Amino acid sequence: MKVIEKIQSLQEGKVVFSFEFFPPKTEDGVDNLFERMDRMVAHNPSFCDITWGAGGSTADLTLDIAKNMQNIICVETMMHLTCTNMPVEKIDHALQTIKSNGIQNVLALRGDPPHGQDKFVLVEGGFACALDLVKHIRSKYGDYFGITVAGYPEAHPDAIGNNGVATPEAYQNDLAYLKRKVDAGAVLIITQLFYDTDIFLKFVDGCRQIGIKCPIVPGIMPINNYKGFLRMTGFCKTKIPDEITASLEPIKDNNVDSCPVVYAFVVRNIVDNLRILGGGVINWVARTANMDADALAKAGIG
């Protein structure tokens, strides 16, 4: 089933969530991840997604995990697919593989550069951007796949200046590019992580003003520890509201097990604000970083 169909069928005011996982680096890690997934589906996520890995480094493993998620864990699965180091033959192999395993959901991304490289490099016979990937999927596979694309409430990190903010022109250019991806066949947008609800709501309003009508799903990263939180928000150039910094700074040396109330408050406060201010159905993606169910509950989920 397509995730977009599940979202469209939700009743007004219904708040649901999904989990995002990444491929572990070891065989034991993969086994542990499947055990964790098995427990976490008890939380009844609307879907789960699995990342592709920087530079296509986990392509085969991502495909194996996606197949197991869909057919053994039995949760609606969305697979990330990137352009990095992926000639069209490999992209089609990945798409044919998930299609033959009943997976109808793809998150089409340009992808990050491989480890050790600073910039994206077009591989021979591949695609330069997510827009090209969306066009290819739609032209070759018709309506089989529900194509999701990424949206950036603060603009793509490449467009954000050293002052931590995109210029108005860069911000509008980023929105215009997002519309091109939707016009090419994307039916759903999942956002980059954010912690300022005003920024997300401004982004949604900007999308609607230029004619983007598809659902926009907020991506929120539960906080497991302060250092990891700073590392990820720094990498994504995500603004951290002063009130969140003030609440986390006193417990920065403690993880979610030590101070569950504070960590949970951050996530629950964002979701509550979105429900109150945004109105309507909210499906949000928990960028779980493979956290287990107990840690997620302490971080504000479940």
N, C-alpha and C positions, 0 to 999 in steps of 0.2 A: 504494500500500500504506500502511496505517496504521503510524505509528511504534510505537505500543503493541504491534502484532503482531510487529514486528521485535525489540523488547526482550524480549517474552515467549518468543521462539524461541531466545534466546541460551543457550548452555550455561553451567552454573554455574561461577563463577569467571572468566568471560570479561570482560575490561575493554575497552570500546569508547568512542568519543567522537563528538561531533558539533560542527559549526562554526556560529557565529552571525555574521551579517553585518548591516550597516545600509546604507541607500541613500545613495550618494555625492551630493554637491551639484552636480556638473557632468557634462556628457555624456562628457568624457574620463575622468572618474572612474568612470562606469558601465562604459565600455569596458575600463578597467583592471581593474575588479572582476571582470568576466566572464573575462578572461584569467587572473586570479589564481585564481578558482574552478576553472577548468579544470585548473590545476596542482594545486590542493589536493585535488581528489577522488582523486588518486593515493594519498593517505594513507588512503583507504577509510573515510571517516566513515560512521556508521550513518544519519545524516541531516544536513541543514543547515536553518537557519531564517533568516528575513529579518525585520527589525523594521519597524514601521509608521511611526514618526516622531512626535515630540511634536506633539500637537494635530491629528493626521491630516494633517500637512503634506506627507507623501510618499506619499499613498494611491495615486495612479496609478502612480508609479514603483515602489512596492513590488509592485503587482500585475504590472507588466511583468517585474520581476526574478524574481518567484516563478515566473511562467510559463516563463521561460527556464531557470531552475534545474531545474525538473522535466522539461522536454521537450527542452532543448538540452544543458545541462550533464549531464543525466540523473543527478541525485542526488535521493533522496527529500527532499521539501521540506515545511517547516512554515512557514506564514505567520502572523505576529503580526497581531492585529486588535484595535483599541481602540475605546472608546466616545466618546472626545473628539471633539467637533465632527462626530459621525456620526449623523445621523437614520437610522431603520431602513431607509429606502430605499437609502442609501449602503452600509449594512452588507450588505443583501441583494445589492446589485450586486457587492460584493466577493466574497461567498460564492458567488454564481452563476458569477462569472468563474473562480474557481479550481476550482470543481467541473467546469466545462466543459473545463478543462485538465488534469483528472486528479489534482488535488491533494486529498488527503483529510485533511490535518493543519492544525489551526488552534490557535494559542495565544491564548486569550481573555483580554483585559486591560481594566481600566478605562482605563488610559493616563495619561500625565503631562499637566499643563496645557500649553496652547500657550506658546511663548516670550513672556515679558513678563507672564505671569499666575502668581500664587502658588498658586491653588487650582483644583481641578477644578470646572467649571461644567456642569450638565446642559443639553444642547442640546435644543431643542424637538423632540419626536418621536423622541428617542433614549433611551439607557439610562443609568442612574445608576451602574452598577457591573458588574464582571465577572460576578457571579452572574446578573444579568438577561440578559447576553449569552449565557452558557452555556445558560440556559433557552430563549432564543429559537432558538439554533442547533439544540438537540436537538429542540424541538417542531416546527420547520419542516422540518428536513432529516433527521430520523430518525437512523439509525445511519451515515449516509454519512461523516460527519466523525469522526475521532478527536480529541476536544477535550482540549487541554492547558491547565492553569492554572498561575499562579505561586504558589509557596510562599515564605515568608519566615522563614528559620531564626532570625533575631533579632527577628521581628515586622516588619510593614509599617513603612517609615520614618515614616509619619504617626503611628504608635503609639509611637515611640521618643522618650523624653524628652530634655531638654537634657543630662542626665548620660550619654547614649549607651546607655541601657538601657530596655527596656519594663518597665512594672510587671507583676507576676505576673497581675493581672487583664487588662491589655491583651494580654499574650501569649496567655492562654487564649482571650480573645475572638477573637484573630486565627486561632488554630487552629480554633475553632468555625466561623468564617466559611469557612475553607478546606474544612472538611467539608461545608458547605452547597453549595459549588461542585461537590464530587465527587458528592454525592448528587443534584445536578441534572443530572449527565451527563458530567462530566469524567472521563477515564480515565487521566490522566497528570499528574504534577506536576513542573515544573522550578523549581528554587529560584533566588532572588536570589543574587548572588555572595556568597561567604564565604571566609574564610581560616583559620578555627578549626574543625578537624574535630570537636572535642567539641561545639561549638554545633550543627553539622549533625546529629550522631548524637542529641543530645538532642531536636532537632526531629523527627527520624524517629520516635523512641520516643514522643514526645508525640502524633504523628499516629496511630500504631498503637493507643495507649491509648484514643483516642476513636473508633476504628472506621474510620479511613482505611486502606484495604487496597491501593490502587493503587500502582504503582511511583513512586518519588520520585527524580528525576534531579538530581544536584548541578550547580549552575552555578558554574564557576570561570573567573576572568578571568586569562589569561596576562599577565604584566607585561612591557611593552615599554620603559617608562621610569618613573622614580620620580615625577615630577610628575603624570603621567597617572594613575598608581596612587593617589596621594593624592587627586586630584580626584574620581575615581570612587568610591572608598571613602568619601570625605566626603559626596558626594551621596547615597549609599545608606545612610549611617550604619552602615557595616560595621566591626566590631571587627577590629583588626590585632593579632595576637599579638605579644608582646614579642620573641620570637625572630626573627620575620620582620622587624620594625623594626630589630633589631640587625644582621641580615645585610644589609639594604638600605641602611641609613644611610651606611656607608662608600663606597658606589658611587652615591649619589643623583644625582651629576652625570653619570653615564654611562648610555647606553641599552643595550639588549639585545645590540647588536653588540659593544660593548666588554667586557661582563661576562656572557657567556651562561651560564656555569656557575652563578652565584649566582641569576640569574633563573629558570633551568630548575629549580634545586633546589626553589624555593618550590612550583611547580606539581607536580612529581613527588613531592615529599614529601606533599602533600595527597592525591594519588591513591593513593599507596602506603598511607598511613594508613587511608584509606577502605576499601581492599581488605582490609587486615589486620583492622581493627576492625569494619567493617560486614558483611563476609561476603557471599557470593553474587555475583550479577551486578552489575557497576557500569557503567552508561552515564553519561557525564558530558558536559556541554555546555561547550565552550570558547568563552567570550565573546570572540571574536577581534578585535573592533574593526577588521575588514578587514585584519588583518596578513597579510603574504604567507607563503608556505610556509617560506622560510628563517628568517624571524623567529620563526615558530611553533616550528620545530625548536629554535632557540636558547632559546626560552622554555619548553621542556619538553614539546613535543608532537611526536610522530613520531620 
